[in-house]
Amino acid sequence: MIVLEYKLVAAAEQRRGMDEAIRTAQFVRNACLRYWMDSEKVGKNDIYKHTTKLRAEFEWAKKLNSTAVQAAGERAWASISRFYDNHKKGAATNVCGRKPVGYPKFKKNVRSVEYKQSGWKLDASTKRLTLTDRFKIGVMKLLGKWDLMLYRQEDIKRLRIVKRADGYYAQFLVDVERHFDLEPSGKTIGLDVGLKSFYTDSEGHEEPNPRFYRKAEQSLKKLQRQVSRKVKGSNNRKKAVARLGRKHLKVQRQRKDHAVKLARCVVMSNDVVAFEDLKVRNMIRNRKLSKSIQDASWREFRLWMEYFARVCGKIAIPVNPAYTSQICSGCGVAVKKDLKTRTHVCGCGTVLDRDHNAAINILRGALRMVGHTKTGEATPETLVEMEEDQPKLASIAEARIPRL
């Protein structure tokens, strides 16, 4: 599956129609969630039946295409099923102890509506999209570089209308396989992400941390003050909110662009990529470092590495980060150090940057678990590797990756 995104050229009346469609989808999603809370033993089919009842009960809900109403119900069921999965894994309760972690919540600011294979028409030759439901949105022009003529209309399984700070976008979900056949490079690499540098690899290279949010922080504060000074409900306040939203959107796009390009470069240059299996959600609870951790976008970088590894036929291995920065990569002895200590110094004579030492341990930990599905744990016993392990890893990578 691939997603093709285009910006929509829409008039004011068409934008109001899309807003109404999005609000209707939000109502259906929340109504299905309320139905699940008030009933017992509600399954996915019951949610589908309830969406039909909602269209019969509320006349304005009939304006939205029936498949879009079903998709809104599927969104509610997705949150419910995710809650069930967390419950089976033994997720703890929240601070108050009333509801388990991941309990579904009502949405008050939904920004998208999703259609299936009806309710819209596409003219790929002229790049025109027509929404045919009863909101009378009509024909809109698509702005984008992707060529829709390369795909069949029946291969487009979903259409999503997304509202962002700078306009409306159409996303097409196309049922095609994406794959690149690459020759094995014979290289392996371990990555240790950080805040001083974005990552340090097992060869000692440091990728600088762009810090997009930190660079834009003063501009964001200024725009936020402008919003606070405006009268609530006024047009000037709406304009100030729009300017602030566009600035946040720019930072978000900068992070994504950096993560995508860097992940693609790392995966295509190496046959095996080992990285830390970090729990970023737990790490951002640190009040002193949470802003910097979120600005680094480690999670997005990891997701794109895993995606490109799957597309390019490479191997991406998450490794438990425990003890990787404490253990000496030369002799395997644990050398305790706090976060302020940036240089690893061992009695065996090994003197390395702290992150470089951790990256070597991550690569060696991945070597021991190649061929296994369980995340490996880096301990003093498992991280001690001999020099002959490097050709072993290269041979495994060459055997796993098909040649052209």
N, C-alpha and C positions, 0 to 999 in steps of 0.2 A: 504494500500500500504506500502511495505517495500523496502528498498534499500540495496542491497548486493554489497559490493565493494571488488575488487580483484586487486592486482598489476599485471601488464603485464610484462612477460619476452620477450623482443623484441630485434631483431638484429638492427644494424644501418640502414639498408635499410628499415626495417619495421617502424622504428621511423620516417624516412623521409617521408614515405607514410602517416603515421598518421598526421604529420605536414601539409602535402599538403591537406589532407581531412579537417582538422580544418580551414585552410585558405580559402578553397572553401566555407565552411559553413559560415564563416565570411563575404565573399563577397556576398553571397545570402542574408544574413540578412540585410546588409547595402543597397544592391540594392533594396530590398523590402521597406525599410524605405525611400529611396529616391523617389521611385514610389509613396508612400503615400504623401510625401511632395509636389510633383509636380502635383498631381491629386486632384480631388474633389470627395467626397462621395465614398471613397474606403472602402470596407468591407473585412471581412475575406476571403470570396470566391474569391474576386478580388486578394488578396495576393496569394492564391493558384494558380490562373491562371497565375499570373506573374512569379511564380517560374517555371512553365512549359515553359514559353517563354524564361526564362533565360537559361534553359537547351538546348533549341533549338537554341538559339543565340550563345552561347559560347560552343565550342566543348569540352574544358577541364572541363566544369561544368558537363558534362555527366558522368565523371568518378565517381562522387559521387552518391550513391544510391538515387533513386527518393524519397523514404520515408525520407531520411536524408535531402534532399533539402526541402521537405515539413516541416520538423521539424525546419529548419532554418527560414523558412517563419513564422512559428508559434511563434518563438522567437521575430521576429519583431512585429507581431501582439500583443503579450503579452505586449510589451512596449507601443504600441499605445493604447490599451484598458486601461492600467493602467493610461495613461495620460488623457484619457476621464473620467475615474472615479474621478481623482483628480480635473478635471475641473468642474464636476458636484457638487463636495463637496465645490466648491468655493475656490480652492487653490490660494494663492496670486502670483503675478508675482515676478520675481527675482529683483536684485538690479537695473539692467539697465531698467527694465520695458518692455522688448521686448518680452520675452517668459514666459509662465506660469511655475510654478514649476512642475518638472517631465516631461518636454518636451523630447521626445525620442532623443537619441544621437547616433551617429555612433560609432561603436566599432572598436578599432584598435589593441586590444590584446586579442582576443578570445582564450580560452584555452580548448575548448571542442567541440565535434561534437556528435550529437544525432541521433540514428537510431530507427526506429520503429520495426516491427516484420519481416522485411526482410533486406537483405544486410549483414547478419551474420548468423553463425551456431555455435551451442554450443554442445560440447560433455561433459556432466555433469560427466560421470564416470571417465574420465581421466583429467578433468578440462582443456580442450583445447577450445580456441575461434578462429573462423575463420572468417575474414572479406572478403566478397565475391564480393565487388564492384571492380571497374576497377583501383584502386590504387595498386593492387597486393601486399597487405599487408600480406595475408596468415595466417598461423596458429601460435598462440601464447599461451604460457602456463599461467595459472592463479595461482597466489599465494594468498591464503587466507584461513581462518578457516571455512568459511560458507560451508555447504553441499548443493550443488545444486541438489542432487538427491532427496531432500525432496519436490521439486516443479516441476510441470509440465512445459514443454517447452512453451505451449500456455498461461501459466499464466504470463510469462515474457513479459510485454508490451513494454518496452523500453530498449535500450542499449545506454549508454553514454560513450564515450572515453574521458578521462580527462587527461590533461597534467599538471604535477606539477613539482616542483623544483627537486624532487628526482626520477622522472620517470613518466610512464604512467599507468593509472588505468582504469579499466572497472567497470561500475556501472550498475547493473541490477535492473530494477523497476519491482517488483513482485506484482501481484494483489492478495494479501491475507490479511485477517484481523488478527490483533494482539490484544490479550486481555488477561488480567490476572484477575482471580477471587480471590479476597482477602477478608478476614474477616474484618469488620469495627474495627478500633483501638479505636474509641471513643475519639480521640484527635483532637483538632483544634489548629491552629497556625497562627500567623501573622508575616510577614517578613518585615523588614525595611533595605534595602540595603544601603551600604555606602562605603566610601573609607578607613576609619580607620580599620574597619572590613568588611568582604564581606557582611554579613548580621547579624542583631540582631533580634532574634525572641521574641515573646510576653512572653516567659518564662525567658528571660534574658540571654539566651545563645548567645555567639558571635562566629561566624565562621570566622577564620582568613582569611585575604585577601592574596592570594598567590603572587600577583604582578609578574607574569611571565615575562612581558616585562621589568619591571624595573630591574629585576635580570639579564636579558640578554642584557641590554642596552649597557654596556661597550663592550661586545663581538661584538654586532652589529655595534657599531661605528668603531671598529677596522677593521671589514670586509668591511665596507663602505669606509674607507680610502684606503684600498687596491684596491678597485674598482676604486676609483678616480685617483690613481697613475698609473694605467695601460693605455696603449695606446688604444684609441678607435678603435674597429675593430680587435684587436689582439686576439689570442687564450688565452693568459694569462688573458685578461680582461674577456673573456667568462667564464673561470674557476673561477675567483674571483666572478663574478655575480652569478654563480651556488652555490658557498659556501655561499654567502649572502642569496640567496633564500632559501637554505636548513635550515639556522638558523631561518629565519622568519617563515618557515613552521613548525619548531619544536615548536616555541612559540604559533602559531595558534593551533596546535594539543594539547598542554598542556592546553590551555584555554578551548577547547572543551571537553577534557577528564574530567577536573574539573567540568565544568557545567553539563555534563551528569550524572556523578556519584552523585554529590551533589543534583541535581534536583530529581533523582530517589529515593535517600534516604529520602528526605523531603516528597515527595508525598506518598511513600509507608508507611511512619511512621505516617501519619496524614490523617484524613478523609476530612478535609476542610483546604485549604491553601489560605490565603489572602496575597496579595502582592501589591506593589505600581504600578500604571499604569503610568510609567514614559515615557516621551518623550525624549529618549536618543539623538535623532538627534538634538533636540534643545539645550540639555544640553552641548553637545561637542563644542558649539560655545564659551564657556568660555575658553579663551586662556590659563589661568593658570591651569585649571583642566582637559582640554580635553584629555591629554595623559593618566592621571590616570583613567578617566572615561572609555575610550576605553579599557584600560588594564583590568578593572574589568569585562567586558563582561556581563553586567546586562541583555541586550537584549537576548543574547543566553541562559542565565540561565532561563529567563522567558519563552522563546519558548519551552525549554525542560520540564519545569514544566507543561505547558499546554498540551504538548504531553503525558507525563506520566499520567497526571490526566485523560485524555481521554482514555488511554489504560487500566489503572487500575481501572476505574470506580470511581474516586475520584472527589472532587469539588475544582476547582481553580478559585478564584475570584479576579479580578483586582479592586483596589480601588483608587480613586483620591487622590493623596498625599497632596493636599492643606490643610494646617493648622495642619497636623498630628503631627508635631514636636513642634508646638506652644501651643496646647491645653493640659491641664492637664488631664491625664488619671484617676485621682482620683475624681476631682470635676467638670471638664469641663470648667474651667476658662482659658481664653487665657493668656499665659505668653510669651510675646515677647522675642526673643533671636536671636542673630546673629549666624553665622556658627562657630565662635570661642568658643561659650559657649557650652560645651559638657555635662553639667549636668543640668537636669530639677529640679528646686526648686520652689515649690508653697507654698502659704500662708496656704494651708490646711494641710501642713505637708508632702506632697508627695515629696520625693527626689529620683530621678531615673536618670539613664543614658539617655541622650537625645534620642538615638536610641531605647532604651527599651521602653520609653514612647510612641514614635511614633509607634512602633510595636503593642502595646496594642490598640492604637487608630485605627490602620489599621484593626485589627481583629474585633473590635467593629463596625467599619464602614461596614465591610463585612457582619456582622450579620444582619444588617438592610436591606441589599439588597439581601439576599439569596432568590432565586425564581424569581428574576428580571434579565433582560438582560442588562439594562442600567448601565453604570459605576457610582457608587455612589460617592458623594462628601462629604468629611469630613469637616464639619463646626462645630462651637461651639454648634449648636442645635442638630445635628445628632450624634455627637460622645459621648454624655453623656449616659452611659449605666448603668443599675442596675445589681447587682450580679446574679440575677436569669436568666440573658440572657445566661450564660454559659451552663447550662443544656438544654436550649432551642436549642442552636446551635448544641449540641451533639445529641439531639433527631432528629433534621432535617437531619443531616448527616447520621444517622443510617437508617432513613426512605428512603433516596435517594439511598443509596448504596446497591445493591442486595447481599444477603447472598449466600453462596455456597449451 
